[in-house]
Amino acid sequence: MAFELPKLPYAHNALAPHIDEQTMQIHHGKHHQGYTNKLNAAIEGTDLEGKTIENILMNLDMENKGVRNNGGGFYNHSLFWEVMSPDGGGEPTGELMAAINSSFNSFADFKEKFSTAAKTQFGSGWAFLCVHKDGSLDVCGCPNQDNPLMPGVGCGGTPILGLDVWEHAYYLNYQNRRPDYVSAFFNVINWEEVSARFANNK
C-alpha cells in the first residue's frame, strides 16, 4: 500500500489567527502532498514497500536522500497536524505534566527550551519533544526534514510534539518573525494528543 496524505483533523481556517487558512491549504495540500508523492516514488519497487513509516525511518540508510528527505517530510507533517487543535493551548496534565516537571523542572522551563530550539534552528528544520523508553523527555532541533527516529539524529527517542520552522510554515502570516510564530504555536497545541503519544511510546 502506498502512503496517502492524511486528512486534516480540522478545517483549514480552524487554527486562525495563530496559523492562517491560506498557509494551511498550501502547507497541507501542496507541501505535504509533495512529500507523500515523492516518498512513494522513492520506495516503489524496493524492499521498503509495505513497511510503516516508523520502521523505514528507524532503519534508514542516511545516504538515501530520497527516502530521508521525503520520508521525514511525510512523518513530520503527519505528526504536526495531529498535535494541533483549535481547542488547544494551555498546559498538559497528568503523567505528561509530571514527566515535563521531572525532565525540565517546570512547564515554563520546558516552554523556554522548546521555543529556543525552534527559534535558533538555522535555516529550515523542526523542533521536537521526544520521549525515551524510560519515560524521560528531551527537546532538540533537527535540520531539514530529519527527525529523532532516524539513526544518530537529534536527541533520540520518539517525537511526540513537533513544530515546523521551515519558512513555508509561517511566512505568509509572520514573514521573518519566526519567534512570533513559535509563540503562537503554544495557543494551538493539542496536549491530549501529545499525552496519548507520550503514554504509547514510553
Secondary structure, DSSP 8 states (H G I E B T S, - for coil): --------SS-TTTTTTTS-HHHHHHIIIIIIHHHHHHHHHHHTTSTTTTS-HHHHHHT--TT-HHHHHHHHHHHHHHHHHHTB-TT--S---HHHHHHHHHHHSSHHHHHHHHHHHHHH--SSEEEEEEE-TTS-EEEEEEETT--TTSTT-TT-SEEEEEEE-SGGGTHHHHTT-HHHHHHHHTTTB-HHHHHHHHHHH-
